[in-house]
Amino acid sequence: MLDTVNEIKPREYQKIILNSIVSSIEKDKNLLVELDCGLGKRYLQMAILRDKFPKKKIVLLLQASSSLYETKSYLSKFINNNELGLIDSRQPSRYRQYLLKTKRVILSLPQTFYNTIKTEQYLTDQIDIVVINEVDQIIRRIGQNSVLRAPYNKLLDQLNKSRLIGMSGTIRDSHYIIDNNQLLIQKELKTLENMLSNIDLISMDSLLNSDLNQHLTPTKIIPHLVSDERISDLSSIIDTRIDEVKNQILLIIKDTSPELYKEILSDFSRMLGPLPIEDELSLNLNKLYLIRKYLWSMTGKNCYKHLSRSNFSVDLLKNIPTIPGKFLEVKKLIGNYKKSVIVCSYIDTVYLISELLNKINVENICITGKISPHKREESLNHFRSSSNKIVAILSNVGERDLDLPEADLLVIFDLIRTTKTMYQKLKRSRGGDCRILYYEKTKEKNKLDNLLKQISKYYPWSVDILPILE
């Protein structure tokens, strides 16, 4: 028997969502649920599996292994193990198929699930409902040939007998569709409605008249300036090279495609798509953007490697600091907080921060895609339960789908270009302070301003942007 102490009383907005889900399924319709981070998507999934559809066969698809195992641990408190099965890629295919046949509720990553059913189509015949967690991740950021990521481009067709419930906190961004050598910008919501078809929608806007506002904890975003003259000077040199290549491209497009030229001037994101220019120019521009990101985000050692391959002079390379300013700033910031989370783009950054914290005897854990799910779960549980000062350092892959409300401080070490991804990083913690680091006298400040403007527009209920701290 399961412990009845684990029963949870649903909030008003959660009741509204659950009733809408039941209504949509009864009408044989699919459903999209937009619910911001920290508002109980995992509870809703449990209620769908156990309370609302206790007799239906349901598959819950998670997008990352860390989320898969955390969700399994959570659901095990509410659903008997004889009903609950987890499909893992390390299991033999026959055993995965056996679990799918015998368990009422199945948890899986999408690729593992597709590999399990692709040669045995009949296995999907008895599946009543498929819940897709973080459903926005099924869409390609830039779609060519297919706007859906693998395996969803094939999987959705095989699930045409099942009703779909897609859940996400972020379906307000746009993505790019390349079609007949043209770049189209389309809202994620429109794409999801087209792909899932016959669909109802529950949005955050539709819930604002409920008790939702009582449970929203805005994240305090504090832009945090970092001074490092060597980084600023190098960034300026890279900016000059970027501008030179951009001007070359614009001159060509102005002569060959005047209409596209006007579009680019009003929206420079159009330069991301296919352009009527030589591939070498596009590649050179993208390479320079990437190098600049390395400068703002990586250790000095790895930044040196990348710049040395890109025709930068030896004298210039000598100016790359071994430990750039952001790393030193992190050491200062965490001193004022008991539990901190630092989110980085690169694994080498994670491990250098860890090394620096070890030297000043600050306990820390590293969560990256290279760490086994078991070890990640063990480390995260230790972070959550610890009563001592501790820091969690996460890479892009490691932080995916993780919620760490125990943190007093969240540090965004470097910026991600897309509004959605940046917002998801901001919501790793709940409340507390969020410091976003950016280098003085660089275009990283412009990038931050644009991102915060978009985040305020799309998620006004969720953020509180404070003045810049120096």
C-alpha positions in Angstrom: 0.0 0.0 0.0 1.1 3.5 -0.8 1.5 6.1 2.0 -1.6 8.2 2.1 0.4 11.0 3.7 1.7 11.7 0.2 -1.8 12.8 -1.0 -1.8 16.4 -2.3 -4.7 18.8 -2.3 -5.0 20.4 -5.8 -5.1 24.1 -6.2 -8.0 25.8 -8.0 -6.1 26.3 -11.2 -4.9 22.7 -11.2 -8.5 21.6 -10.8 -9.4 23.7 -13.9 -6.6 22.1 -15.9 -7.5 18.6 -14.9 -11.2 19.1 -15.6 -10.3 20.5 -19.0 -8.1 17.5 -19.7 -10.9 15.1 -18.9 -13.3 17.1 -21.1 -10.9 17.1 -24.1 -10.1 13.4 -23.8 -13.9 12.6 -23.6 -14.4 14.6 -26.8 -11.6 12.6 -28.4 -9.4 15.7 -28.7 -5.7 16.4 -28.1 -4.7 19.1 -25.6 -1.9 21.6 -25.1 -1.3 22.8 -21.5 0.9 25.9 -21.0 1.9 26.0 -17.3 4.9 27.9 -16.1 7.8 26.3 -14.2 7.1 25.6 -10.5 3.3 25.4 -10.8 2.9 21.7 -10.6 3.2 20.0 -13.9 4.6 16.9 -12.2 1.6 16.8 -9.8 -0.8 17.2 -12.8 0.9 14.3 -14.6 0.5 12.1 -11.5 -3.2 13.1 -11.3 -3.7 12.3 -14.9 -2.1 8.8 -14.5 -3.7 7.9 -11.2 -6.8 9.8 -10.5 -8.4 11.0 -13.7 -7.7 8.0 -16.0 -7.1 5.1 -13.5 -8.1 2.4 -16.1 -6.4 3.8 -19.2 -3.0 2.8 -20.6 -0.8 5.9 -20.6 2.7 6.6 -21.8 4.6 9.6 -20.3 7.4 10.9 -22.5 10.2 12.9 -20.8 12.8 14.8 -22.8 15.9 14.2 -20.6 17.2 11.2 -18.5 17.5 13.3 -15.4 13.8 14.2 -15.6 12.9 10.6 -16.4 14.4 9.2 -13.2 13.3 12.1 -11.0 9.7 11.7 -12.3 9.9 7.9 -11.7 11.0 8.5 -8.1 8.1 11.0 -7.6 5.4 8.8 -9.2 6.5 5.8 -7.2 5.1 7.5 -4.1 1.6 7.6 -5.6 1.4 4.7 -8.1 1.9 1.0 -7.3 5.0 -0.5 -9.0 2.9 -3.3 -10.5 1.3 -0.6 -12.6 4.3 1.6 -13.3 7.2 0.8 -15.7 10.2 2.7 -16.9 11.7 1.9 -20.3 15.5 2.4 -20.4 17.7 2.1 -23.5 20.0 -0.2 -21.5 17.3 -2.8 -21.2 17.0 -5.5 -23.8 14.4 -4.7 -26.5 12.3 -7.8 -25.5 12.1 -6.7 -21.9 11.1 -3.2 -23.0 8.4 -4.6 -25.1 7.3 -6.8 -22.2 7.0 -3.8 -19.9 5.0 -2.0 -22.5 2.6 -4.9 -22.8 2.2 -5.5 -19.0 2.4 -2.1 -17.3 -0.5 0.4 -17.4 1.8 3.4 -17.0 5.0 3.7 -18.9 7.8 6.3 -18.6 10.3 6.7 -21.3 12.6 9.0 -23.4 11.1 9.5 -26.9 13.9 7.8 -28.8 13.9 4.7 -26.5 10.2 4.5 -26.8 10.3 4.8 -30.6 13.0 2.1 -30.8 10.8 -0.2 -28.7 7.7 0.1 -30.9 9.1 0.8 -34.5 9.2 -2.9 -35.5 6.2 -3.9 -33.4 3.5 -1.4 -34.4 0.8 -3.4 -32.6 2.3 -2.3 -29.3 0.8 1.1 -29.7 -2.7 -0.2 -30.4 -3.7 -0.3 -26.7 -2.2 3.0 -25.7 -5.0 5.4 -24.8 -3.1 8.5 -23.9 0.4 9.8 -24.5 1.6 12.7 -22.2 4.5 14.7 -23.7 6.4 16.6 -21.1 8.2 19.8 -22.4 6.3 19.5 -25.7 7.9 22.6 -27.1 11.1 20.5 -27.4 9.7 18.4 -30.2 10.0 21.4 -32.6 13.3 22.1 -34.4 14.7 25.6 -33.7 15.4 25.8 -37.5 13.3 23.3 -39.4 14.3 22.0 -42.9 12.4 19.1 -44.5 10.7 18.5 -41.1 9.8 20.9 -38.4 9.7 18.1 -35.8 12.8 16.7 -34.1 13.5 13.0 -34.4 11.9 10.7 -33.4 8.7 12.7 -33.3 8.7 13.2 -37.0 7.9 9.4 -37.2 6.6 8.7 -33.8 3.5 10.9 -34.0 2.2 9.0 -37.0 2.5 5.7 -35.0 0.5 7.2 -32.1 -2.5 8.3 -34.2 -4.8 6.0 -32.2 -3.8 7.7 -28.9 -4.9 11.0 -27.5 -2.0 13.4 -26.9 -1.5 15.8 -24.0 1.4 18.2 -24.5 2.7 20.1 -21.5 5.2 23.0 -21.4 6.0 26.2 -19.6 7.2 27.8 -22.8 5.2 27.7 -26.1 5.4 31.5 -26.9 8.6 31.6 -28.8 9.1 31.5 -32.6 11.1 29.1 -34.7 12.4 29.1 -38.3 11.2 27.0 -41.1 13.3 26.7 -44.3 11.0 26.1 -47.3 12.0 26.3 -50.9 15.1 28.3 -49.9 13.0 30.8 -48.0 13.1 31.4 -44.3 9.7 31.6 -42.6 9.3 32.6 -39.0 6.4 30.8 -37.3 5.1 30.7 -33.7 5.7 27.5 -31.9 2.1 27.4 -30.8 0.9 27.4 -34.4 3.3 24.6 -35.3 2.2 22.5 -32.4 -1.5 23.0 -33.3 -0.8 22.0 -36.9 1.3 18.9 -35.9 -0.9 17.6 -33.1 -4.2 18.6 -34.8 -7.7 18.5 -33.4 -6.4 20.3 -30.4 -7.7 22.3 -27.3 -5.5 24.8 -25.5 -5.1 25.8 -21.9 -2.8 28.9 -21.6 -1.4 30.8 -18.7 -3.6 33.7 -19.8 -6.8 31.6 -19.4 -5.8 30.7 -15.8 -5.0 34.2 -14.5 -8.6 34.7 -13.1 -8.1 31.7 -10.8 -5.9 31.4 -7.8 -2.9 31.2 -10.0 -1.5 34.6 -9.0 -1.3 33.4 -5.4 1.2 30.8 -6.4 3.4 32.8 -8.7 6.9 33.7 -7.4 8.5 36.2 -9.7 12.2 35.6 -10.3 14.3 38.6 -9.4 16.6 39.1 -12.4 19.7 41.2 -11.7 22.0 42.0 -14.7 25.5 41.8 -13.3 28.3 43.6 -15.0 31.8 42.0 -15.0 34.9 43.9 -15.7 37.8 42.3 -17.6 39.7 44.7 -20.0 41.4 41.9 -21.8 38.1 40.2 -22.6 36.6 43.6 -23.6 39.5 44.4 -26.0 39.4 40.9 -27.6 35.6 41.1 -28.0 36.0 44.5 -29.8 38.4 43.0 -32.3 36.0 40.1 -33.0 33.2 42.5 -33.3 35.1 44.4 -36.0 35.6 41.2 -38.0 31.9 40.3 -37.6 30.9 43.8 -38.9 33.2 43.4 -41.9 31.7 40.1 -42.9 28.1 41.3 -42.3 28.7 44.4 -44.5 30.1 42.1 -47.2 27.0 40.0 -47.1 24.6 43.0 -47.0 26.2 44.6 -50.0 25.8 41.4 -52.0 22.1 41.0 -50.9 21.4 44.7 -51.6 22.4 44.2 -55.2 20.8 40.7 -55.7 17.7 40.7 -53.5 16.5 44.2 -52.5 13.4 43.0 -50.8 15.4 40.5 -48.6 17.8 43.4 -47.9 15.0 45.5 -46.4 13.7 42.5 -44.4 17.2 41.9 -42.9 17.5 45.6 -41.9 14.3 45.3 -39.9 15.1 41.9 -38.5 18.7 40.7 -38.5 17.6 37.2 -37.5 16.8 36.7 -41.2 20.6 36.4 -41.7 20.4 33.0 -39.9 18.6 31.4 -42.8 19.7 30.5 -46.4 21.0 33.6 -48.2 21.8 34.2 -51.9 25.6 34.3 -51.1 28.5 32.0 -51.2 28.5 29.4 -48.4 31.9 30.5 -47.3 30.7 33.9 -46.2 27.8 32.5 -44.2 30.1 30.0 -42.5 32.7 32.7 -41.7 30.0 34.8 -40.1 28.6 32.0 -38.0 32.1 31.0 -37.0 32.9 34.5 -35.7 29.7 34.6 -33.7 30.7 31.3 -32.2 34.2 32.4 -31.4 32.8 35.5 -29.6 30.5 33.3 -27.6 33.5 31.1 -26.6 35.3 34.3 -25.4 32.4 35.2 -23.2 31.7 31.7 -21.9 34.8 29.4 -21.9 37.9 29.0 -19.9 41.0 30.8 -21.2 42.6 27.5 -22.2 39.8 26.4 -24.4 39.1 29.9 -25.8 42.8 30.0 -26.8 42.4 26.8 -28.8 39.5 28.1 -30.7 41.0 31.5 -31.5 44.3 29.9 -32.6 42.4 28.0 -35.3 40.9 31.2 -36.7 43.8 33.2 -37.9 44.2 35.4 -34.8 47.8 36.6 -34.3 50.0 35.0 -31.6 50.4 38.4 -29.9 46.7 38.8 -29.7 46.2 35.3 -28.2 48.6 36.1 -25.4 46.0 38.5 -24.1 43.5 35.8 -23.4 43.3 35.5 -19.6 43.8 32.1 -18.1 41.0 32.7 -15.7 38.5 35.2 -17.2 36.7 37.7 -15.1 33.4 35.8 -14.9 35.0 32.9 -13.1 36.5 35.3 -10.5 33.1 37.0 -10.1 31.4 33.7 -9.4 33.7 33.2 -6.4 32.7 36.5 -5.0 28.9 36.1 -5.6 28.4 32.7 -3.9 30.0 34.0 -0.7 26.8 35.7 0.3 24.4 32.8 -0.3 23.9 29.4 1.3 22.8 27.4 -1.7 23.8 28.6 -5.2 23.2 27.2 -8.7 25.5 28.2 -11.6 24.3 27.4 -15.1 27.0 27.3 -17.9 27.1 26.5 -21.6 30.3 24.4 -21.6 31.6 21.5 -19.6 35.1 22.9 -19.3 33.6 26.0 -17.6 31.7 23.7 -15.1 34.9 22.0 -14.1 37.0 25.1 -13.8 34.4 26.8 -11.5 34.4 23.6 -9.4 38.2 23.6 -9.2 38.2 27.3 -8.1 35.5 26.6 -5.4 37.4 23.5 -4.2 40.4 25.7 -3.6 38.4 28.0 -1.2 36.8 24.9 0.4 33.3 25.5 -0.9 31.4 22.2 -1.3 30.0 21.8 -4.9 28.5 19.3 -7.2 28.8 19.1 -11.0 25.8 18.1 -13.2 26.6 17.5 -16.9 25.5 15.2 -19.6 28.6 13.0 -19.1 27.5 12.1 -15.6 25.4 8.9 -15.2 21.7 9.5 -14.3 22.2 7.6 -11.0 25.1 9.8 -10.0 23.3 13.0 -11.1 20.2 12.0 -9.0 22.5 11.2 -6.0 24.3 14.5 -6.2 21.1 16.5 -6.7 19.5 14.9 -3.6 22.5 15.8 -1.6 22.3 19.4 -2.8 18.6 19.6 -1.9 18.9 18.0 1.5 22.2 19.6 2.6 22.1 22.1 5.5 25.6 23.4 4.7 26.8 25.9 2.1 26.8 24.2 -1.3 26.9 25.1 -5.0 25.5 23.1 -7.9 27.2 23.8 -11.2 25.2 22.7 -14.3 26.0 22.4 -18.0 23.4 23.0 -20.7 22.6 19.3 -20.9 22.9 18.7 -17.2 20.4 21.4 -16.2 17.7 20.4 -18.7 14.3 19.9 -17.0 15.8 20.3 -13.5 14.0 22.3 -10.8 16.0 23.5 -7.8 13.7 25.6 -5.7 16.1 25.2 -2.7 18.6 27.6 -4.3 19.0 31.2 -2.9 21.1 32.3 -5.8 21.0 31.4 -9.5 23.9 32.6 -11.7 23.5 32.5 -15.5 27.2 32.4 -16.5 26.6 33.2 -20.2 23.8 34.1 -22.5 21.9 31.9 -24.8 20.5 33.5 -28.0 16.9 32.2 -27.8 14.3 33.8 -25.5 12.8 30.4 -24.6 16.1 28.7 -23.6 17.1 31.7 -21.6 13.8 31.8 -19.8 14.0 28.1 -19.0 17.4 28.7 -17.4 16.0 31.6 -15.3 13.4 29.2 -13.9 15.7 26.6 -12.6 15.2 28.1 -9.2 12.1 29.6 -7.6 12.3 33.1 -6.3 15.6 34.2 -4.8 18.1 36.2 -6.8 19.1 35.5 -10.4 22.3 37.2 -11.5 23.0 37.2 -15.2 26.7 37.9 -15.9 27.9 40.0 -18.8 31.2 41.6 -19.7 31.7 45.4 -19.6 32.2 47.2 -22.9 31.0 44.3 -25.1 27.9 43.6 -27.1 27.0 41.0 -24.6 25.1 43.9 -22.9 23.0 44.5 -26.1 22.3 40.8 -26.3 21.1 40.8 -22.6 18.9 43.8 -23.1 17.1 42.2 -26.1 16.6 38.9 -24.2 15.2 40.6 -21.1 12.9 42.7 -23.3 11.5 39.6 -24.9 11.2 37.7 -21.6 9.2 40.6 -20.1 6.9 40.6 -23.1 6.2 36.9 -23.1 6.3 36.1 -19.4 5.2 39.3 -17.6 3.8 37.4 -14.6 7.1 35.6 -14.0 10.0 38.0 -13.8 11.0 41.1 -11.9 14.0 42.8 -13.6 16.1 44.9 -11.2 18.7 47.6 -12.1 22.1 46.6 -13.3 24.7 45.8 -10.5 28.3 46.6 -11.1 
